[in-house]
Amino acid sequence: MAKLKNEPLLLKKAVEVAENYAKNRGYSGFSSTDAAKDKVECLYRLLVHDRLIQPLAIDQENGVNMKHKLALWIARQLPKDHPLLK
């Protein structure tokens, strides 16, 4: 798994976009006390359920791989000239 350039910033953007997507689907939102790893897992599973991203293999489902998958997802959604992709 090759690390993306600006992966932490891409992950932050992915969580922001995925949260808005979840709210548009009717999810009530996350509380400020929810752990970041729980947010990432919830958003990852939502996107997999809606077939927006391909699921990881069962033995590779962990926080690091889920974060990487979300970063890859948002990198493909952003326009090619977006500052996070440079």
Secondary structure, 3 states (H helix, E strand, C coil): CCCCCCHHHHHHHHHHHHHHHHHHCCCCCCCCCCCHHHHHHHHHHHHHHCCCCCCCCHHHCCHHHHHHHHHHHHHHHCCCCCHHHC
